[in-house]
Amino acid sequence: MLQQAFAPLLDLIYPPRCPLCGEGVGVQGGLCASCWGELVQPAEASCGFCQLPLDGNDGHTALVCASCRARPPEHDGITAATLYTDAARKLVIAFKHGRKIALAPMLARLIATRLPELQGEWVAVPVPLHRWRLWQRGFNQSALLANELARQRGMTLMVDGLLRLRNTRSLSQGRLTRNERARSLAGTIGANPARVGALQDAQVLLVDDVITSGATTAACLAALRSAGVRKVRIACFSRVLDEALSPAARATTQDAREYSPRASA
């Protein structure tokens, strides 16, 4: 109520602007129509586990791709609000590296819109940062998203459910191959001993800002499974899934990554 009451004054002092291009928008925390059109959402007709586009899926029938059928994933599905394009990359950089933490509610809303109805009680757990990285950055972007999602979906927030046991900052994760990244992250994430009891038989929504190779997600999954978690669903704002992009979007995004490798770190 207070937020609504002071909204006109806030708009007067700080006119709402699109966080990508700076154009005026109707409300705080929104994108202009042009920038909104540049975001690419995963196709409705996709694998129920990995979101890989599938022909013949009407968006309502749960189908599984050949890869997930041959090797079932450890998780219970992935929900990404957007695919990792140049527009999504700019939002992530502004949020994480530009310290525009006021973007968290909007990014979380985009995730929540794509997230299916979850039955029963769920716990939102963010991908952890090492304490030194947290001290340097001042915030954990995944924890901010988890907090917003927990509030919007009525979940319990467990911000310290997972711990980063070893700092991987010096490993230049964005420049490593998929296998190198997986090896570098082995043993770096574990369940918080103080939270193991609460995680036992729980249903967890694992929250991250971006999923690139999936190595960090796999490390978190292993830690959660070892703690006895019953179900794990993954939610993120953006996901690198080049096979789901058009050739033009794929080329533009690849150029952007090469220009700014830290965006996927």
C-alpha positions in Angstrom: 0.0 0.0 0.0 2.8 2.4 0.8 4.5 1.5 -2.4 1.4 2.3 -4.4 0.8 5.6 -2.4 4.3 6.9 -3.1 4.5 5.6 -6.7 3.4 9.0 -8.3 6.0 10.8 -6.3 8.7 8.3 -7.3 7.7 8.6 -11.0 8.0 12.4 -10.7 11.4 12.3 -9.2 12.7 9.3 -11.2 10.7 9.0 -14.4 10.4 5.3 -15.3 12.9 4.3 -18.0 13.5 1.2 -19.9 16.6 -0.4 -18.3 18.0 -1.5 -21.7 17.6 1.6 -23.9 16.6 4.4 -21.6 13.3 5.1 -23.3 10.3 6.3 -21.2 8.0 3.5 -20.1 4.6 3.5 -18.3 5.7 2.0 -15.0 8.9 1.5 -13.0 10.7 -1.8 -13.6 9.3 -2.4 -17.1 10.7 -2.7 -20.6 9.7 -0.6 -23.6 7.9 -2.4 -26.4 10.9 -2.5 -28.7 13.2 -4.1 -26.1 10.5 -6.4 -24.9 10.3 -7.6 -28.5 14.0 -8.5 -28.5 13.6 -11.0 -25.7 13.2 -14.6 -26.9 11.2 -17.0 -24.8 11.6 -20.8 -25.0 9.1 -22.4 -27.3 6.0 -23.9 -25.7 6.5 -27.0 -27.9 9.5 -28.3 -26.1 10.9 -31.1 -24.0 9.4 -31.2 -20.5 12.8 -31.6 -18.9 15.3 -29.5 -20.9 13.1 -27.2 -23.0 14.6 -28.4 -26.3 12.1 -27.5 -29.1 10.2 -30.5 -30.3 8.0 -30.8 -33.4 4.5 -32.0 -32.9 4.1 -30.8 -29.3 1.0 -28.7 -28.9 2.4 -27.1 -25.8 0.0 -29.0 -23.5 1.3 -32.5 -23.9 4.3 -33.4 -21.8 6.9 -34.8 -24.2 10.5 -35.8 -23.6 13.3 -35.4 -26.1 15.4 -38.4 -27.2 18.4 -37.2 -25.1 16.4 -36.9 -21.9 14.7 -40.2 -22.6 18.0 -42.0 -23.1 19.6 -40.4 -20.0 17.0 -39.0 -17.6 18.2 -35.8 -15.9 18.7 -35.6 -12.2 16.2 -32.7 -12.0 12.5 -32.5 -12.4 12.4 -29.9 -15.2 13.9 -26.5 -16.1 12.0 -23.2 -16.5 13.9 -20.4 -18.2 12.1 -17.1 -18.7 14.2 -16.2 -21.8 16.8 -17.7 -24.1 20.2 -16.1 -23.8 20.2 -13.5 -26.6 21.9 -10.1 -26.8 18.9 -8.4 -25.1 18.9 -10.9 -22.2 22.7 -10.6 -21.9 22.4 -6.9 -21.4 19.8 -7.3 -18.7 21.9 -9.8 -16.9 25.0 -7.6 -17.0 23.0 -4.6 -15.8 21.5 -6.7 -12.9 24.7 -8.6 -11.9 27.6 -6.4 -12.8 25.9 -3.1 -13.1 24.4 -3.5 -9.6 20.9 -2.6 -10.8 19.3 -4.9 -8.2 15.9 -3.1 -8.7 15.6 -5.3 -11.8 15.1 -8.4 -9.5 11.3 -8.1 -9.2 10.8 -7.7 -13.0 13.2 -10.6 -13.8 11.5 -12.8 -11.2 8.0 -12.0 -12.6 9.2 -13.1 -16.1 10.4 -16.4 -14.5 7.2 -16.8 -12.5 5.1 -16.3 -15.6 6.7 -19.3 -17.3 6.8 -21.5 -14.1 4.1 -24.2 -14.1 1.9 -24.7 -11.1 3.8 -26.5 -8.4 1.9 -28.9 -6.2 2.5 -29.0 -2.4 5.0 -27.0 -0.4 8.2 -25.9 -2.2 11.4 -24.3 -0.9 13.3 -21.7 -3.0 17.0 -22.2 -2.8 19.5 -19.9 -4.7 22.7 -21.0 -6.3 25.3 -19.9 -3.8 28.2 -17.4 -4.0 31.4 -17.9 -2.2 31.7 -15.6 0.8 34.6 -13.6 -0.8 32.6 -13.1 -4.0 29.6 -12.1 -2.0 31.7 -9.6 0.0 33.1 -8.1 -3.2 29.8 -7.9 -5.1 27.7 -7.0 -2.1 24.8 -9.3 -3.1 23.9 -12.7 -4.6 21.9 -12.1 -7.7 20.4 -15.6 -7.5 19.3 -15.0 -3.9 17.5 -11.8 -4.9 15.6 -13.7 -7.6 14.8 -16.5 -5.2 13.5 -14.1 -2.6 11.2 -12.5 -5.2 10.0 -15.9 -6.5 9.3 -17.1 -3.0 7.3 -14.0 -2.3 5.3 -14.2 -5.6 4.6 -17.9 -5.4 4.2 -18.2 -1.6 7.2 -20.5 -1.1 9.6 -20.7 1.8 13.0 -19.0 1.1 16.1 -20.9 2.2 18.8 -18.5 1.2 21.6 -20.5 2.8 20.4 -24.0 1.8 23.6 -24.5 -0.3 27.1 -23.3 0.4 30.0 -22.5 -2.0 32.9 -24.3 -0.4 35.6 -23.1 -2.7 36.0 -19.9 -4.7 36.2 -20.5 -8.5 36.6 -16.8 -9.5 40.2 -17.2 -10.6 39.3 -20.1 -13.0 37.7 -17.8 -15.6 34.6 -20.0 -15.9 33.3 -18.2 -19.0 36.3 -19.2 -21.0 36.3 -22.9 -20.0 34.8 -25.7 -22.1 31.8 -27.6 -20.8 33.9 -30.5 -19.5 36.6 -28.2 -18.0 33.9 -26.2 -16.2 32.3 -29.4 -14.8 35.7 -30.6 -13.5 36.5 -27.2 -12.0 33.2 -27.1 -10.1 33.5 -30.6 -8.7 33.2 -30.5 -4.9 32.7 -26.8 -4.7 29.1 -26.7 -3.6 27.6 -28.6 -0.7 24.4 -28.6 1.4 24.5 -26.4 4.5 24.9 -28.8 7.5 22.5 -26.6 9.5 19.8 -27.0 6.8 20.1 -30.7 6.0 17.2 -31.6 8.3 14.9 -29.1 6.5 16.0 -30.2 3.1 15.3 -33.9 3.8 12.4 -35.0 1.6 11.8 -31.4 0.5 10.7 -30.1 -2.9 13.2 -27.5 -4.0 13.1 -24.8 -6.6 16.8 -24.1 -7.4 17.1 -20.5 -8.7 19.9 -19.0 -10.8 20.2 -16.0 -13.0 21.7 -17.7 -16.1 22.3 -21.3 -17.0 25.2 -21.7 -19.4 26.9 -25.2 -19.6 24.8 -26.6 -16.7 27.9 -27.4 -14.7 27.0 -25.2 -11.7 23.4 -26.6 -11.8 24.8 -30.2 -11.8 27.0 -29.4 -8.8 24.0 -27.9 -6.9 21.8 -30.9 -7.9 24.4 -33.4 -6.5 24.5 -31.5 -3.2 20.7 -31.3 -2.9 20.3 -35.0 -3.7 22.9 -35.9 -1.1 20.9 -34.0 1.4 17.8 -36.1 0.7 15.8 -33.7 -1.4 12.8 -35.4 -3.0 12.3 -33.1 -6.0 14.4 -30.4 -7.6 13.0 -28.0 -10.3 15.4 -25.4 -11.8 14.3 -21.8 -12.5 16.4 -19.1 -14.2 16.0 -15.9 -16.0 18.0 -16.8 -19.1 19.4 -20.0 -20.5 22.0 -20.6 -23.2 20.3 -22.9 -25.6 21.6 -22.0 -29.0 19.7 -24.8 -30.8 16.5 -23.1 -29.9 17.5 -19.8 -31.5 17.0 -18.6 -35.1 20.3 -18.5 -37.1 20.3 -14.7 -37.0 19.8 -14.5 -33.2 22.4 -17.2 -32.7 25.0 -15.3 -34.7 24.3 -12.0 -32.9 24.4 -13.6 -29.5 27.7 -15.4 -30.3 29.3 -12.1 -31.3 28.1 -10.6 -28.1 29.6 -13.4 -26.0 33.0 -13.1 -27.7 33.0 -9.3 -27.1 32.0 -9.7 -23.4 33.0 -13.1 -22.1 32.4 -12.2 -18.4 28.7 -12.1 -19.1 28.5 -15.9 -18.9 30.8 -16.2 -15.9 
